[in-house]
Amino acid sequence: MFKNVIVKKPGKSYVNGLTTSDLGEPNYDKLLVQHEAYIEALKQCKVTVKELPASEDFPDSTFVEDTAVLTPDFAVITNPGAPSRNAEIQEMEPVLKEFYTDIRYIKAPGTLDGGDVLQIDDHFYIGISARTNETGATQLKKILESTGYKATIVPLKEFFHLKTGVAYLGNNLIVAAGEFIDHPDFTQYDKIIVSDENEYSANCIRVNDYVIIPKGYPETKKQMNDRGYQTIEVEMTEFQKHDGGLSCLSLRF
């Protein structure tokens, strides 16, 4: 059960942020509407939402997930792999100190994006990607294992971040797309399989009694509803243009 969520309003500079997609330039006004709808969806899940103001100096900083990995007892400040995003952690650290007294750190030359870290009960999966290197992943693994958690490092072959293609819904059930459908590290879990054309919807978030999913993927929604999950759909087109998904936009704890 989550009690708190941290989000950050996107600034006007967002339209100049990093992207590998070929989906066009985001519409800023539409982006704000979608972000507000995201916050309302979270509130429907009975969490307290702390909204941080926009930072024009950091175009991608609305994707707060990459700045930290949170557990019930401690927070880990990451070391984001994109140079233009690395200093986002300086803004996030004092915010997390409002909630945590025990804070750990990923240190250079290690890099780590929170989007590469998936928690499944007491087991953390840490992706090695273009943004998270082996040194950073190993540092997090040692931190987690020293506090009683399990951790597995997962080198990525296709996806931008680990959570681009896999999500955990609870009850031993994951949502899997692409390389994670038959991945040996995830064979022990039941799966909702997401087809290639619905791949974007694999990035969804279970928040208490609901699963928040991107709008426009009825096949994925039906599979979740058939499994007994209540879903909330949120329009994400303007975030998708900059490689962002639902999990990217919040820190949940």
N, C-alpha and C positions, 0 to 999 in steps of 0.2 A: 504494500500500500504506500502510495506517495502522498506526502503532505504539502510539499513545497515545489514550486517550479520557478525558474528564472528565465526570463525572455528579454530580448533587447530590441527596441524599435529600430527598423532599418532607416538609415539616413539617405539623403538625396544622392550621396556618393555611391550608393549601392549599385547604381546602373553602370558604374565604371569598375566593378569588382571582377574577381577572377572567374573564368568560366572555360570549360572545355566543350560545352554544348554548341550546337549551331541552330539555336532556337530563336535568335533575334534579341533585340534590346528590351529589357523589362520596362513595363509601364509603371512609373513610380506611384501614381495615384491608386492604381489597381493593386499594386503591391501592398500599400498601407491597408486597404480594405481586407485583403487576404490575411495579413498579419493580425488584424483585429479579430477576424473570424477565428483564427487559430487560438487566440487568447480566450475567446468565448467558449470554444470547444473544451479547452483545458478547465475552465471554471465549471463547466457542466460535469466534469469528472471529480468535482469536490476537492480541489486543491487550492492553495493560496498562491496566487501568481504575483511575483515581483517583477515589474517591468522597468528595465533600465533605459535611460535616454539614449538617443542615437549618438553615434560617434562618427562625425564626418571624416575624421582622419583614418578611419578603418572601414573601408567600404563593405567588407565581408563580415563585420563583427556581429551582425544579427544572427549568425550561425554560432551561437554561444556554446553549443555542445563540444566544439573542438578545443575549448580552453580548459576543460577539467574532466576528471573521472571521479564520480562521487559514490561513496558507500555510506551506510548508516553511521559509521563511527569516524570516518576521516575523509578528507578530500585530497585529490592529487592534482596539482596544477601541472598542466601539460607543457610541452615546448613545441608549438605548432610548426609544421615543416615548411610552410610557405613564408618566405621572408617578410612579405607585406602584411602578414597576419600575426607574426610572432609576438609583437608587443601588445596584442589584445589581452594577454594574460595579466599585464600590469593593471588593467582596468578591472579585471575579474577578481583578482586576489583579495582586495579589500571587501568586495561584496560577499565572497565566500567566508571571510572571517566573521561576518555577522552570524553565520550559521555553524561554523566549525572552529574548534580550538586546536584540532590536530590536522595539520596540513603538510603533505609531502610534495616533492617536486621532481619532475623529470629534468635532467640537466644535460646541457650540450656536452659532447656532440650528439647526444640522443635527441631524436625528434619524435613527437607523438601527437596525433590528432584524436580527440575524443570520439570522433566518428568511426574510428577503427577499433573501438572497444565495445563489445557486447557482453552484458551480464546475463547469465542464465542461472538463477538461484545463487549458489555459492561458487560458481565457476565463471571465470572471465575468459573471453576469447579476444585475442589482441592481433589485429591484422597488420601485416607489413605491407605498406603501400608506397605510393609516390610521396606521401606526407609523413608516414611513420617508418622510421628505419629500425634495423635490428637492435641497435644499441638502446633506443628509446623503449622498444617493446620489451627487451630484457630487463631494463630498469623497472618498468611497471610490474612485470612478472615477479620480480624479487620482492617488491613492496607488498604485493598482494599475498604472495605465499608466506611472507613473514608474519602476516596477520591472520593466517588460517584459511585464506581463500585458495582455490585452485586456479591455475592459469595455463592457457594453451596459446602458443604463438602460431598464427595462421598466415603464411605468405599468400598474398592475393595474386591472381593471374589476370582477371578481367576487370574487376570493379574498382571504382575510384576510392571508396572507403569500404570497410567490412560491412557496415550497416546499410550500405547501398543495396545489398542483396540478401540480407538475412535479418530477421527480427524474432524476438521471443514473446509469445503470448501467454505464457504460464502453462501449468498442467502438462509439462513435457512437450509442448507443441511449438514448433517454429514455423515461420513463413520463409520459404527458400526460393531463390531464383538463380538462374545461370549456374555458375561454378559450385554453388552450395547445395544444389539439389542432390548430388551424389557424393558430396565431399566426405572423406573418411572421418573427419573430426566431428561430423554432425549425424552420423548414422544412428546413434542411440535415441534420437528424437523423432517423435511423430511430426509429419510435415504437411503444411499447406503449400502445394507447388504452384508457383506463379510462372505463367508462360512468358516467353520472350517479349511478346507485344504488350504485356502488362507489367513488365519488369519494374517500372518506377513505383508500383504499388507495394513492392516488397519492403520498402522503407515505410513502415507504419509504427505506431507506438501504442502499447497497452498502458493505459493510465487508469488504475483502479478498476471500475466496473465497465469500462469502455475500451474499444480499440479505435483510435483515430486513424483514418485512412485518407489518402488523396482522392478527391472527387474524380469520377470518370472511369472507374474500373469496376464495373458491375460483377464481373466474373470473380474477382478477388473478394469483393464484398459478400457475395452469395456464399462463397466457401466459408467465410468467417461466421456469417449468420447461421449457416447449416451446422456449424460446430457449437452453436449456442452463445456466440459473442455478440454483444451489442456494439454497433459501429456508429461513428460520427464521421461524416464526410466533410473535408475541407478543400476548397479550391487552392491549388498550389502552382499554377502555371508560371507565375512571375518568379517564384523561387527555383523552379525547375530549370529556368533559363540560365541560372548561375550554379547549376549542379547541386542545388539544395533540396533536401527532403524534409519530411516531418520531424524526424528525430533531431536534425541539425539545429532546429530553431529553439531548443529549450534544454535546460539542465533540470532533471527531475530527481527528487530525493525525498 
